[in-house]
Amino acid sequence: MSRWKLYDNWAADLAGLTVEQLIERRDFADQRQRQADARGKGRNPKAARDWRVKRQAVDEELRRRGA
């Protein structure tokens, strides 16, 4: 599997993941968002926004499942 598959199919793959995998993805997206927002490391607001949207998609899937 390609390393980039995770990023390319982020929203499409959510329905097929377990709750544990969804939590891992949410944590990953949160970490990447914080890195993109961090001062002194070359802030990237667009990347932070993209990761926020991805995290919100995971949160919506978890809410849909009642987890």
mmCIF file of the N, C-alpha and C atoms, coordinates in Angstrom:
data_MODEL
# 
_entry.id   MODEL 
# 
loop_
_atom_site.group_PDB 
_atom_site.id 
_atom_site.type_symbol 
_atom_site.label_atom_id 
_atom_site.label_alt_id 
_atom_site.label_comp_id 
_atom_site.label_asym_id 
_atom_site.label_entity_id 
_atom_site.label_seq_id 
_atom_site.pdbx_PDB_ins_code 
_atom_site.Cartn_x 
_atom_site.Cartn_y 
_atom_site.Cartn_z 
_atom_site.occupancy 
_atom_site.B_iso_or_equiv 
_atom_site.pdbx_formal_charge 
_atom_site.auth_seq_id 
_atom_site.auth_comp_id 
_atom_site.auth_asym_id 
_atom_site.auth_atom_id 
_atom_site.pdbx_PDB_model_num 
ATOM 1   N N  . MET A 1 1  ? 0.834   -1.167 0.000  1.00 0.00 ? 1  MET A N  1 
ATOM 2   C CA . MET A 1 1  ? 0.000   0.000  0.000  1.00 0.00 ? 1  MET A CA 1 
ATOM 3   C C  . MET A 1 1  ? 0.888   1.243  0.000  1.00 0.00 ? 1  MET A C  1 
ATOM 4   N N  . SER A 1 2  ? 0.475   2.218  -0.747 1.00 0.00 ? 2  SER A N  1 
ATOM 5   C CA . SER A 1 2  ? 1.223   3.451  -0.840 1.00 0.00 ? 2  SER A CA 1 
ATOM 6   C C  . SER A 1 2  ? 1.150   4.236  0.461  1.00 0.00 ? 2  SER A C  1 
ATOM 7   N N  . ARG A 1 3  ? 2.235   4.883  0.770  1.00 0.00 ? 3  ARG A N  1 
ATOM 8   C CA . ARG A 1 3  ? 2.264   5.713  1.968  1.00 0.00 ? 3  ARG A CA 1 
ATOM 9   C C  . ARG A 1 3  ? 1.247   6.847  1.861  1.00 0.00 ? 3  ARG A C  1 
ATOM 10  N N  . TRP A 1 4  ? 1.006   7.311  0.655  1.00 0.00 ? 4  TRP A N  1 
ATOM 11  C CA . TRP A 1 4  ? 0.124   8.456  0.452  1.00 0.00 ? 4  TRP A CA 1 
ATOM 12  C C  . TRP A 1 4  ? -1.347  8.065  0.390  1.00 0.00 ? 4  TRP A C  1 
ATOM 13  N N  . LYS A 1 5  ? -1.648  6.789  0.359  1.00 0.00 ? 5  LYS A N  1 
ATOM 14  C CA . LYS A 1 5  ? -3.038  6.348  0.314  1.00 0.00 ? 5  LYS A CA 1 
ATOM 15  C C  . LYS A 1 5  ? -3.816  6.903  1.508  1.00 0.00 ? 5  LYS A C  1 
ATOM 16  N N  . LEU A 1 6  ? -3.180  6.968  2.645  1.00 0.00 ? 6  LEU A N  1 
ATOM 17  C CA . LEU A 1 6  ? -3.805  7.511  3.841  1.00 0.00 ? 6  LEU A CA 1 
ATOM 18  C C  . LEU A 1 6  ? -4.349  8.914  3.575  1.00 0.00 ? 6  LEU A C  1 
ATOM 19  N N  . TYR A 1 7  ? -3.577  9.726  2.898  1.00 0.00 ? 7  TYR A N  1 
ATOM 20  C CA . TYR A 1 7  ? -3.977  11.107 2.653  1.00 0.00 ? 7  TYR A CA 1 
ATOM 21  C C  . TYR A 1 7  ? -4.975  11.215 1.512  1.00 0.00 ? 7  TYR A C  1 
ATOM 22  N N  . ASP A 1 8  ? -4.803  10.423 0.471  1.00 0.00 ? 8  ASP A N  1 
ATOM 23  C CA . ASP A 1 8  ? -5.655  10.508 -0.718 1.00 0.00 ? 8  ASP A CA 1 
ATOM 24  C C  . ASP A 1 8  ? -7.077  10.066 -0.439 1.00 0.00 ? 8  ASP A C  1 
ATOM 25  N N  . ASN A 1 9  ? -7.255  9.062  0.380  1.00 0.00 ? 9  ASN A N  1 
ATOM 26  C CA . ASN A 1 9  ? -8.575  8.480  0.615  1.00 0.00 ? 9  ASN A CA 1 
ATOM 27  C C  . ASN A 1 9  ? -9.055  8.678  2.039  1.00 0.00 ? 9  ASN A C  1 
ATOM 28  N N  . TRP A 1 10 ? -8.630  9.746  2.661  1.00 0.00 ? 10 TRP A N  1 
ATOM 29  C CA . TRP A 1 10 ? -8.912  9.969  4.080  1.00 0.00 ? 10 TRP A CA 1 
ATOM 30  C C  . TRP A 1 10 ? -10.393 9.807  4.395  1.00 0.00 ? 10 TRP A C  1 
ATOM 31  N N  . ALA A 1 11 ? -11.251 10.570 3.750  1.00 0.00 ? 11 ALA A N  1 
ATOM 32  C CA . ALA A 1 11 ? -12.683 10.555 4.066  1.00 0.00 ? 11 ALA A CA 1 
ATOM 33  C C  . ALA A 1 11 ? -13.358 9.280  3.569  1.00 0.00 ? 11 ALA A C  1 
ATOM 34  N N  . ALA A 1 12 ? -12.935 8.763  2.441  1.00 0.00 ? 12 ALA A N  1 
ATOM 35  C CA . ALA A 1 12 ? -13.560 7.575  1.875  1.00 0.00 ? 12 ALA A CA 1 
ATOM 36  C C  . ALA A 1 12 ? -13.308 6.336  2.722  1.00 0.00 ? 12 ALA A C  1 
ATOM 37  N N  . ASP A 1 13 ? -12.186 6.275  3.395  1.00 0.00 ? 13 ASP A N  1 
ATOM 38  C CA . ASP A 1 13 ? -11.823 5.104  4.189  1.00 0.00 ? 13 ASP A CA 1 
ATOM 39  C C  . ASP A 1 13 ? -12.446 5.079  5.583  1.00 0.00 ? 13 ASP A C  1 
ATOM 40  N N  . LEU A 1 14 ? -12.984 6.188  6.032  1.00 0.00 ? 14 LEU A N  1 
ATOM 41  C CA . LEU A 1 14 ? -13.439 6.280  7.420  1.00 0.00 ? 14 LEU A CA 1 
ATOM 42  C C  . LEU A 1 14 ? -14.513 5.260  7.766  1.00 0.00 ? 14 LEU A C  1 
ATOM 43  N N  . ALA A 1 15 ? -15.430 5.014  6.865  1.00 0.00 ? 15 ALA A N  1 
ATOM 44  C CA . ALA A 1 15 ? -16.538 4.094  7.155  1.00 0.00 ? 15 ALA A CA 1 
ATOM 45  C C  . ALA A 1 15 ? -16.049 2.665  7.384  1.00 0.00 ? 15 ALA A C  1 
ATOM 46  N N  . GLY A 1 16 ? -14.925 2.276  6.793  1.00 0.00 ? 16 GLY A N  1 
ATOM 47  C CA . GLY A 1 16 ? -14.426 0.916  6.917  1.00 0.00 ? 16 GLY A CA 1 
ATOM 48  C C  . GLY A 1 16 ? -13.458 0.697  8.060  1.00 0.00 ? 16 GLY A C  1 
ATOM 49  N N  . LEU A 1 17 ? -13.176 1.721  8.836  1.00 0.00 ? 17 LEU A N  1 
ATOM 50  C CA . LEU A 1 17 ? -12.205 1.601  9.918  1.00 0.00 ? 17 LEU A CA 1 
ATOM 51  C C  . LEU A 1 17 ? -12.882 1.233  11.235 1.00 0.00 ? 17 LEU A C  1 
ATOM 52  N N  . THR A 1 18 ? -12.109 0.625  12.112 1.00 0.00 ? 18 THR A N  1 
ATOM 53  C CA . THR A 1 18 ? -12.613 0.325  13.456 1.00 0.00 ? 18 THR A CA 1 
ATOM 54  C C  . THR A 1 18 ? -12.571 1.604  14.290 1.00 0.00 ? 18 THR A C  1 
ATOM 55  N N  . VAL A 1 19 ? -13.214 1.580  15.432 1.00 0.00 ? 19 VAL A N  1 
ATOM 56  C CA . VAL A 1 19 ? -13.221 2.748  16.312 1.00 0.00 ? 19 VAL A CA 1 
ATOM 57  C C  . VAL A 1 19 ? -11.791 3.083  16.747 1.00 0.00 ? 19 VAL A C  1 
ATOM 58  N N  . GLU A 1 20 ? -10.988 2.063  17.038 1.00 0.00 ? 20 GLU A N  1 
ATOM 59  C CA . GLU A 1 20 ? -9.600  2.289  17.453 1.00 0.00 ? 20 GLU A CA 1 
ATOM 60  C C  . GLU A 1 20 ? -8.812  2.977  16.345 1.00 0.00 ? 20 GLU A C  1 
ATOM 61  N N  . GLN A 1 21 ? -9.020  2.540  15.107 1.00 0.00 ? 21 GLN A N  1 
ATOM 62  C CA . GLN A 1 21 ? -8.328  3.157  13.977 1.00 0.00 ? 21 GLN A CA 1 
ATOM 63  C C  . GLN A 1 21 ? -8.789  4.595  13.774 1.00 0.00 ? 21 GLN A C  1 
ATOM 64  N N  . LEU A 1 22 ? -10.066 4.841  13.982 1.00 0.00 ? 22 LEU A N  1 
ATOM 65  C CA . LEU A 1 22 ? -10.577 6.204  13.860 1.00 0.00 ? 22 LEU A CA 1 
ATOM 66  C C  . LEU A 1 22 ? -9.952  7.114  14.920 1.00 0.00 ? 22 LEU A C  1 
ATOM 67  N N  . ILE A 1 23 ? -9.813  6.607  16.126 1.00 0.00 ? 23 ILE A N  1 
ATOM 68  C CA . ILE A 1 23 ? -9.205  7.400  17.195 1.00 0.00 ? 23 ILE A CA 1 
ATOM 69  C C  . ILE A 1 23 ? -7.742  7.693  16.858 1.00 0.00 ? 23 ILE A C  1 
ATOM 70  N N  . GLU A 1 24 ? -7.037  6.703  16.301 1.00 0.00 ? 24 GLU A N  1 
ATOM 71  C CA . GLU A 1 24 ? -5.653  6.923  15.888 1.00 0.00 ? 24 GLU A CA 1 
ATOM 72  C C  . GLU A 1 24 ? -5.571  7.988  14.806 1.00 0.00 ? 24 GLU A C  1 
ATOM 73  N N  . ARG A 1 25 ? -6.489  7.951  13.847 1.00 0.00 ? 25 ARG A N  1 
ATOM 74  C CA . ARG A 1 25 ? -6.495  8.956  12.779 1.00 0.00 ? 25 ARG A CA 1 
ATOM 75  C C  . ARG A 1 25 ? -6.815  10.338 13.323 1.00 0.00 ? 25 ARG A C  1 
ATOM 76  N N  . ARG A 1 26 ? -7.755  10.408 14.270 1.00 0.00 ? 26 ARG A N  1 
ATOM 77  C CA . ARG A 1 26 ? -8.094  11.704 14.869 1.00 0.00 ? 26 ARG A CA 1 
ATOM 78  C C  . ARG A 1 26 ? -6.880  12.283 15.587 1.00 0.00 ? 26 ARG A C  1 
ATOM 79  N N  . ASP A 1 27 ? -6.175  11.438 16.349 1.00 0.00 ? 27 ASP A N  1 
ATOM 80  C CA . ASP A 1 27 ? -4.983  11.894 17.060 1.00 0.00 ? 27 ASP A CA 1 
ATOM 81  C C  . ASP A 1 27 ? -3.894  12.340 16.082 1.00 0.00 ? 27 ASP A C  1 
ATOM 82  N N  . PHE A 1 28 ? -3.733  11.602 14.995 1.00 0.00 ? 28 PHE A N  1 
ATOM 83  C CA . PHE A 1 28 ? -2.740  11.941 13.979 1.00 0.00 ? 28 PHE A CA 1 
ATOM 84  C C  . PHE A 1 28 ? -3.062  13.290 13.348 1.00 0.00 ? 28 PHE A C  1 
ATOM 85  N N  . ALA A 1 29 ? -4.328  13.491 12.977 1.00 0.00 ? 29 ALA A N  1 
ATOM 86  C CA . ALA A 1 29 ? -4.736  14.750 12.354 1.00 0.00 ? 29 ALA A CA 1 
ATOM 87  C C  . ALA A 1 29 ? -4.557  15.909 13.319 1.00 0.00 ? 29 ALA A C  1 
ATOM 88  N N  . ASP A 1 30 ? -4.862  15.673 14.588 1.00 0.00 ? 30 ASP A N  1 
ATOM 89  C CA . ASP A 1 30 ? -4.694  16.714 15.598 1.00 0.00 ? 30 ASP A CA 1 
ATOM 90  C C  . ASP A 1 30 ? -3.225  17.092 15.747 1.00 0.00 ? 30 ASP A C  1 
ATOM 91  N N  . GLN A 1 31 ? -2.367  16.091 15.766 1.00 0.00 ? 31 GLN A N  1 
ATOM 92  C CA . GLN A 1 31 ? -0.927  16.333 15.881 1.00 0.00 ? 31 GLN A CA 1 
ATOM 93  C C  . GLN A 1 31 ? -0.415  17.122 14.677 1.00 0.00 ? 31 GLN A C  1 
ATOM 94  N N  . ARG A 1 32 ? -0.839  16.740 13.483 1.00 0.00 ? 32 ARG A N  1 
ATOM 95  C CA . ARG A 1 32 ? -0.388  17.444 12.274 1.00 0.00 ? 32 ARG A CA 1 
ATOM 96  C C  . ARG A 1 32 ? -0.911  18.874 12.241 1.00 0.00 ? 32 ARG A C  1 
ATOM 97  N N  . GLN A 1 33 ? -2.119  19.090 12.724 1.00 0.00 ? 33 GLN A N  1 
ATOM 98  C CA . GLN A 1 33 ? -2.664  20.440 12.773 1.00 0.00 ? 33 GLN A CA 1 
ATOM 99  C C  . GLN A 1 33 ? -1.850  21.309 13.724 1.00 0.00 ? 33 GLN A C  1 
ATOM 100 N N  . ARG A 1 34 ? -1.539  20.769 14.894 1.00 0.00 ? 34 ARG A N  1 
ATOM 101 C CA . ARG A 1 34 ? -0.734  21.525 15.857 1.00 0.00 ? 34 ARG A CA 1 
ATOM 102 C C  . ARG A 1 34 ? 0.640   21.852 15.300 1.00 0.00 ? 34 ARG A C  1 
ATOM 103 N N  . GLN A 1 35 ? 1.248   20.918 14.560 1.00 0.00 ? 35 GLN A N  1 
ATOM 104 C CA . GLN A 1 35 ? 2.552   21.173 13.949 1.00 0.00 ? 35 GLN A CA 1 
ATOM 105 C C  . GLN A 1 35 ? 2.455   22.279 12.906 1.00 0.00 ? 35 GLN A C  1 
ATOM 106 N N  . ALA A 1 36 ? 1.386   22.283 12.136 1.00 0.00 ? 36 ALA A N  1 
ATOM 107 C CA . ALA A 1 36 ? 1.219   23.302 11.103 1.00 0.00 ? 36 ALA A CA 1 
ATOM 108 C C  . ALA A 1 36 ? 0.953   24.674 11.713 1.00 0.00 ? 36 ALA A C  1 
ATOM 109 N N  . ASP A 1 37 ? 0.355   24.714 12.901 1.00 0.00 ? 37 ASP A N  1 
ATOM 110 C CA . ASP A 1 37 ? 0.068   25.966 13.581 1.00 0.00 ? 37 ASP A CA 1 
ATOM 111 C C  . ASP A 1 37 ? 1.215   26.459 14.453 1.00 0.00 ? 37 ASP A C  1 
ATOM 112 N N  . ALA A 1 38 ? 2.202   25.617 14.706 1.00 0.00 ? 38 ALA A N  1 
ATOM 113 C CA . ALA A 1 38 ? 3.266   25.942 15.662 1.00 0.00 ? 38 ALA A CA 1 
ATOM 114 C C  . ALA A 1 38 ? 4.126   27.105 15.181 1.00 0.00 ? 38 ALA A C  1 
ATOM 115 N N  . ARG A 1 39 ? 4.388   27.987 16.096 1.00 0.00 ? 39 ARG A N  1 
ATOM 116 C CA . ARG A 1 39 ? 5.274   29.115 15.791 1.00 0.00 ? 39 ARG A CA 1 
ATOM 117 C C  . ARG A 1 39 ? 6.720   28.632 15.824 1.00 0.00 ? 39 ARG A C  1 
ATOM 118 N N  . GLY A 1 40 ? 7.544   29.262 15.018 1.00 0.00 ? 40 GLY A N  1 
ATOM 119 C CA . GLY A 1 40 ? 8.958   28.920 15.001 1.00 0.00 ? 40 GLY A CA 1 
ATOM 120 C C  . GLY A 1 40 ? 9.287   27.733 14.120 1.00 0.00 ? 40 GLY A C  1 
ATOM 121 N N  . LYS A 1 41 ? 8.271   27.107 13.543 1.00 0.00 ? 41 LYS A N  1 
ATOM 122 C CA . LYS A 1 41 ? 8.516   25.951 12.677 1.00 0.00 ? 41 LYS A CA 1 
ATOM 123 C C  . LYS A 1 41 ? 7.962   26.209 11.287 1.00 0.00 ? 41 LYS A C  1 
ATOM 124 N N  . GLY A 1 42 ? 7.762   27.477 10.947 1.00 0.00 ? 42 GLY A N  1 
ATOM 125 C CA . GLY A 1 42 ? 7.222   27.789 9.635  1.00 0.00 ? 42 GLY A CA 1 
ATOM 126 C C  . GLY A 1 42 ? 5.736   27.512 9.575  1.00 0.00 ? 42 GLY A C  1 
ATOM 127 N N  . ARG A 1 43 ? 4.946   28.360 10.190 1.00 0.00 ? 43 ARG A N  1 
ATOM 128 C CA . ARG A 1 43 ? 3.502   28.165 10.248 1.00 0.00 ? 43 ARG A CA 1 
ATOM 129 C C  . ARG A 1 43 ? 2.927   27.988 8.847  1.00 0.00 ? 43 ARG A C  1 
ATOM 130 N N  . ASN A 1 44 ? 1.931   27.130 8.756  1.00 0.00 ? 44 ASN A N  1 
ATOM 131 C CA . ASN A 1 44 ? 1.272   26.869 7.482  1.00 0.00 ? 44 ASN A CA 1 
ATOM 132 C C  . ASN A 1 44 ? -0.242  26.820 7.737  1.00 0.00 ? 44 ASN A C  1 
ATOM 133 N N  . PRO A 1 45 ? -0.910  27.976 7.656  1.00 0.00 ? 45 PRO A N  1 
ATOM 134 C CA . PRO A 1 45 ? -2.341  28.019 7.963  1.00 0.00 ? 45 PRO A CA 1 
ATOM 135 C C  . PRO A 1 45 ? -3.195  27.134 7.059  1.00 0.00 ? 45 PRO A C  1 
ATOM 136 N N  . LYS A 1 46 ? -2.820  27.016 5.792  1.00 0.00 ? 46 LYS A N  1 
ATOM 137 C CA . LYS A 1 46 ? -3.607  26.184 4.879  1.00 0.00 ? 46 LYS A CA 1 
ATOM 138 C C  . LYS A 1 46 ? -3.527  24.717 5.285  1.00 0.00 ? 46 LYS A C  1 
ATOM 139 N N  . ALA A 1 47 ? -2.339  24.251 5.627  1.00 0.00 ? 47 ALA A N  1 
ATOM 140 C CA . ALA A 1 47 ? -2.188  22.862 6.066  1.00 0.00 ? 47 ALA A CA 1 
ATOM 141 C C  . ALA A 1 47 ? -2.941  22.633 7.373  1.00 0.00 ? 47 ALA A C  1 
ATOM 142 N N  . ALA A 1 48 ? -2.876  23.596 8.277  1.00 0.00 ? 48 ALA A N  1 
ATOM 143 C CA . ALA A 1 48 ? -3.593  23.464 9.547  1.00 0.00 ? 48 ALA A CA 1 
ATOM 144 C C  . ALA A 1 48 ? -5.093  23.363 9.291  1.00 0.00 ? 48 ALA A C  1 
ATOM 145 N N  . ARG A 1 49 ? -5.594  24.170 8.381  1.00 0.00 ? 49 ARG A N  1 
ATOM 146 C CA . ARG A 1 49 ? -7.014  24.133 8.034  1.00 0.00 ? 49 ARG A CA 1 
ATOM 147 C C  . ARG A 1 49 ? -7.396  22.787 7.424  1.00 0.00 ? 49 ARG A C  1 
ATOM 148 N N  . ASP A 1 50 ? -6.561  22.278 6.532  1.00 0.00 ? 50 ASP A N  1 
ATOM 149 C CA . ASP A 1 50 ? -6.829  20.976 5.902  1.00 0.00 ? 50 ASP A CA 1 
ATOM 150 C C  . ASP A 1 50 ? -6.861  19.853 6.939  1.00 0.00 ? 50 ASP A C  1 
ATOM 151 N N  . TRP A 1 51 ? -5.911  19.861 7.872  1.00 0.00 ? 51 TRP A N  1 
ATOM 152 C CA . TRP A 1 51 ? -5.885  18.831 8.907  1.00 0.00 ? 51 TRP A CA 1 
ATOM 153 C C  . TRP A 1 51 ? -7.057  18.978 9.860  1.00 0.00 ? 51 TRP A C  1 
ATOM 154 N N  . ARG A 1 52 ? -7.501  20.220 10.109 1.00 0.00 ? 52 ARG A N  1 
ATOM 155 C CA . ARG A 1 52 ? -8.678  20.437 10.953 1.00 0.00 ? 52 ARG A CA 1 
ATOM 156 C C  . ARG A 1 52 ? -9.914  19.827 10.301 1.00 0.00 ? 52 ARG A C  1 
ATOM 157 N N  . VAL A 1 53 ? -10.052 19.998 8.992  1.00 0.00 ? 53 VAL A N  1 
ATOM 158 C CA . VAL A 1 53 ? -11.185 19.428 8.255  1.00 0.00 ? 53 VAL A CA 1 
ATOM 159 C C  . VAL A 1 53 ? -11.143 17.899 8.317  1.00 0.00 ? 53 VAL A C  1 
ATOM 160 N N  . LYS A 1 54 ? -9.952  17.332 8.180  1.00 0.00 ? 54 LYS A N  1 
ATOM 161 C CA . LYS A 1 54 ? -9.821  15.869 8.252  1.00 0.00 ? 54 LYS A CA 1 
ATOM 162 C C  . LYS A 1 54 ? -10.175 15.358 9.644  1.00 0.00 ? 54 LYS A C  1 
ATOM 163 N N  . ARG A 1 55 ? -9.732  16.078 10.680 1.00 0.00 ? 55 ARG A N  1 
ATOM 164 C CA . ARG A 1 55 ? -10.072 15.677 12.046 1.00 0.00 ? 55 ARG A CA 1 
ATOM 165 C C  . ARG A 1 55 ? -11.573 15.770 12.283 1.00 0.00 ? 55 ARG A C  1 
ATOM 166 N N  . GLN A 1 56 ? -12.197 16.791 11.750 1.00 0.00 ? 56 GLN A N  1 
ATOM 167 C CA . GLN A 1 56 ? -13.640 16.948 11.905 1.00 0.00 ? 56 GLN A CA 1 
ATOM 168 C C  . GLN A 1 56 ? -14.395 15.815 11.208 1.00 0.00 ? 56 GLN A C  1 
ATOM 169 N N  . ALA A 1 57 ? -13.886 15.342 10.071 1.00 0.00 ? 57 ALA A N  1 
ATOM 170 C CA . ALA A 1 57 ? -14.519 14.217 9.379  1.00 0.00 ? 57 ALA A CA 1 
ATOM 171 C C  . ALA A 1 57 ? -14.459 12.956 10.242 1.00 0.00 ? 57 ALA A C  1 
ATOM 172 N N  . VAL A 1 58 ? -13.345 12.744 10.917 1.00 0.00 ? 58 VAL A N  1 
ATOM 173 C CA . VAL A 1 58 ? -13.218 11.596 11.818 1.00 0.00 ? 58 VAL A CA 1 
ATOM 174 C C  . VAL A 1 58 ? -14.167 11.751 13.002 1.00 0.00 ? 58 VAL A C  1 
ATOM 175 N N  . ASP A 1 59 ? -14.235 12.969 13.560 1.00 0.00 ? 59 ASP A N  1 
ATOM 176 C CA . ASP A 1 59 ? -15.146 13.214 14.683 1.00 0.00 ? 59 ASP A CA 1 
ATOM 177 C C  . ASP A 1 59 ? -16.590 12.946 14.279 1.00 0.00 ? 59 ASP A C  1 
ATOM 178 N N  . GLU A 1 60 ? -16.969 13.343 13.077 1.00 0.00 ? 60 GLU A N  1 
ATOM 179 C CA . GLU A 1 60 ? -18.330 13.100 12.595 1.00 0.00 ? 60 GLU A CA 1 
ATOM 180 C C  . GLU A 1 60 ? -18.608 11.608 12.456 1.00 0.00 ? 60 GLU A C  1 
ATOM 181 N N  . GLU A 1 61 ? -17.623 10.853 11.967 1.00 0.00 ? 61 GLU A N  1 
ATOM 182 C CA . GLU A 1 61 ? -17.793 9.406  11.831 1.00 0.00 ? 61 GLU A CA 1 
ATOM 183 C C  . GLU A 1 61 ? -17.929 8.753  13.203 1.00 0.00 ? 61 GLU A C  1 
ATOM 184 N N  . LEU A 1 62 ? -17.127 9.188  14.159 1.00 0.00 ? 62 LEU A N  1 
ATOM 185 C CA . LEU A 1 62 ? -17.233 8.654  15.518 1.00 0.00 ? 62 LEU A CA 1 
ATOM 186 C C  . LEU A 1 62 ? -18.590 8.994  16.121 1.00 0.00 ? 62 LEU A C  1 
ATOM 187 N N  . ARG A 1 63 ? -19.077 10.194 15.898 1.00 0.00 ? 63 ARG A N  1 
ATOM 188 C CA . ARG A 1 63 ? -20.391 10.602 16.392 1.00 0.00 ? 63 ARG A CA 1 
ATOM 189 C C  . ARG A 1 63 ? -21.485 9.766  15.750 1.00 0.00 ? 63 ARG A C  1 
ATOM 190 N N  . ARG A 1 64 ? -21.342 9.507  14.453 1.00 0.00 ? 64 ARG A N  1 
ATOM 191 C CA . ARG A 1 64 ? -22.321 8.704  13.733 1.00 0.00 ? 64 ARG A CA 1 
ATOM 192 C C  . ARG A 1 64 ? -22.429 7.302  14.329 1.00 0.00 ? 64 ARG A C  1 
ATOM 193 N N  . ARG A 1 65 ? -21.293 6.767  14.748 1.00 0.00 ? 65 ARG A N  1 
ATOM 194 C CA . ARG A 1 65 ? -21.253 5.426  15.345 1.00 0.00 ? 65 ARG A CA 1 
ATOM 195 C C  . ARG A 1 65 ? -21.624 5.434  16.816 1.00 0.00 ? 65 ARG A C  1 
ATOM 196 N N  . GLY A 1 66 ? -21.712 6.600  17.413 1.00 0.00 ? 66 GLY A N  1 
ATOM 197 C CA . GLY A 1 66 ? -22.045 6.691  18.828 1.00 0.00 ? 66 GLY A CA 1 
ATOM 198 C C  . GLY A 1 66 ? -20.882 6.386  19.736 1.00 0.00 ? 66 GLY A C  1 
ATOM 199 N N  . ALA A 1 67 ? -19.665 6.559  19.223 1.00 0.00 ? 67 ALA A N  1 
ATOM 200 C CA . ALA A 1 67 ? -18.463 6.267  20.024 1.00 0.00 ? 67 ALA A CA 1 
ATOM 201 C C  . ALA A 1 67 ? -17.909 7.519  20.660 1.00 0.00 ? 67 ALA A C  1 
# 
